[in-house]
C-alpha cells in the first residue's frame, strides 16, 4: 500500500532536483525552475504520506472486524443467549479484558471472587447457573491502543475515550463522561458507527458502546454492564452500570 507513494515521491524529488539547476542557470526560465521546485516539494510530501499510511489498510481491518463479529454473533445465536454482557477488567481475566455473557438470566457477579478462568465457557460463582461464555470484543482489543491504564475519575475515562474514538479510530467527534456511585454516563458526539437490532448488539452493545464499557471497566477496575444505549441525531448516549 505504501510503496507506490514512495516511488512517485522519489521520482518527483529526483526529477525536480536535476531539472531545477538546469532551468535556472542554463535556460534562465524562472517559471520552469518554480515547477521543478514544486516537484521536489510534492515528492517529499508523497514520501511523508507513505509513512503516514497505516501498515494494515482500513479495508483489511474492516474485514477482520466483520469476521470476528459474525463468528461471535453465530455463537450467541446458536446458544440462544439474550443476556447483557458483563465487561470485566483485565485483573479478573489474567491480564486481558473480556466480556462475559451469562448463560442464565439469573446470572450475576455477586459471588465472583479472584480471577475467572481463561476459557470460552467459564464458571464465575459457586452455583450451577453461574456460567457464562467469555468473548473478546472490539472494546477489549482497543484497550491495547492506550499508552497507559486510565485512572478511575470521569476526566480520565473521558480522556481515554477521546484518545481512542477521536484520535486513533476517528469514529466520533467528541466524548463526555460523568460518573456517579454506580452509573457511568457517556455521551458520544457524531458517532460514525451504527448498531443493528440483532442478538449480538443486544448482548454486547455497539462497537462504540463496547469500547466505552471496556475502558470504563479497566479504569474503575470493576465489572460494568451496558444498561442502555440510545441514539439521537448526531449523538449517542451510553449508560453503564458499575457492578460491585
C-alpha positions, 0 to 999 in steps of 0.5 A: 500500500505504501510503496507506490507513494514512495516511488512517485515521491522519489521520482518527483524529488529526483526529477525536480532536483536535476531539472531545477539547476538546469532551468535556472542557470542554463535556460534562465526560465524562472517559471520552469525552475518554480515547477521543478521546485514544486516537484521536489516539494510534492515528492517529499510530501508523497514520501511523508504520506507513505509513512503516514499510511497505516501498515494494515489498510482500513479495508483489511481491518474492516474485514477482520472486524466483520469476521470476528463479529459474525463468528461471535454473533453465530455463537450467541445465536446458536446458544440462544443467549439474550443476556447483557454482557458483563465487561470485566477488567483485565485483573479478573481475566489474567491480564486481558479484558473480556466480556462475559455473557451469562448463560442464565438470566439469573446470572450475576457477579455477586459471588465472583471472587479472584480471577475467572478462568481463561476459557470460552465457557467459564464458571464465575460463582459457586452455583450451577447457573453461574456460567457464562461464555467469555468473548473478546470484543472490539472494546477489549482489543482497543484497550491495547491502543492506550499508552497507559491504564486510565485512572478511575475519575470521569476526566480520565475515562473521558480522556481515554475515550477521546484518545481512542474514538477521536484520535486513533479510530476517528469514529466520533467527534467528541466524548463526555463522561460523568460518573456517579456511585454506580452509573457511568454516563457517556455521551458520544458526539457524531458517532460514525458507527451504527448498531443493528437490532440483532442478538449480538448488539443486544448482548454486547452493545455497539462497537462504540458502546463496547469500547466505552464499557471496556475502558470504563471497566479497566479504569474503575477496575470493576465489572460494568454492564451496558444498561442502555444505549440510545441514539439521537441525531448526531449523538449517542448516549451510553449508560453503564452500570458499575457492578460491585 
